[in-house]
């Protein structure tokens, strides 16, 4: 089972790496890796969208990816705060949102992360 998950993550990584950087700009939900996870909710355990020139907010629909254990949206231009719906993701253990100057605030109540990496222009974000 773990090998199957590793193969899917490898496949998602290859899709992301083979996509020209110019086509990565946009919103989280427009990204191929996000769409691949949305198509295989139970099999997608990791989502990496770092350095993808993303704008906008982290969509609340990301909480539908209930099998995610790791998520990274670092080094983009995301704004707003993290959606409270992240609390609906029981397996989410590692999250990185650092280097998004407009993404600020605390980790929503009910989100139990093993590791969290985040920073906003006003200072570091904090976990609960």
DAGIGI-V419188 format. One record per pair of residues at least 24 apart in sequence whose C-alpha atoms are under 7 Angstrom apart, sorted by the first residue. I is the first residue (numbers start at 0). J is the second residue. If there is no record, write none. Layout:
# DAGIGI-V419188
I/J + I/J
This chain:
# DAGIGI-V419188
4/42 + 4/43 + 8/45 + 20/51 + 23/51 + 23/52 + 24/51 + 24/52 + 24/53 + 25/52 + 25/53 + 25/54 + 26/53 + 26/54 + 26/55 + 27/53 + 27/57 + 36/64 + 37/64 + 40/64 + 40/65 + 40/66 + 41/66 + 42/66 + 43/67 + 44/68 + 44/69 + 45/69 + 45/70 + 46/70 + 46/71 + 47/71 + 47/72 + 48/72 + 49/73 + 49/74 + 49/75 + 50/74 + 50/75 + 51/75 + 52/76 + 53/77 + 57/81 + 57/82 + 59/84 + 62/87 + 62/88 + 66/90 + 67/91 + 68/92 + 68/93 + 69/93 + 69/94 + 70/94 + 70/95 + 71/95 + 71/96 + 72/96 + 73/97 + 73/98 + 73/99 + 74/98 + 74/99 + 75/99 + 76/100 + 76/101 + 77/101 + 77/102 + 78/102 + 79/103 + 80/104 + 81/106 + 81/107 + 83/107 + 85/110 + 86/110
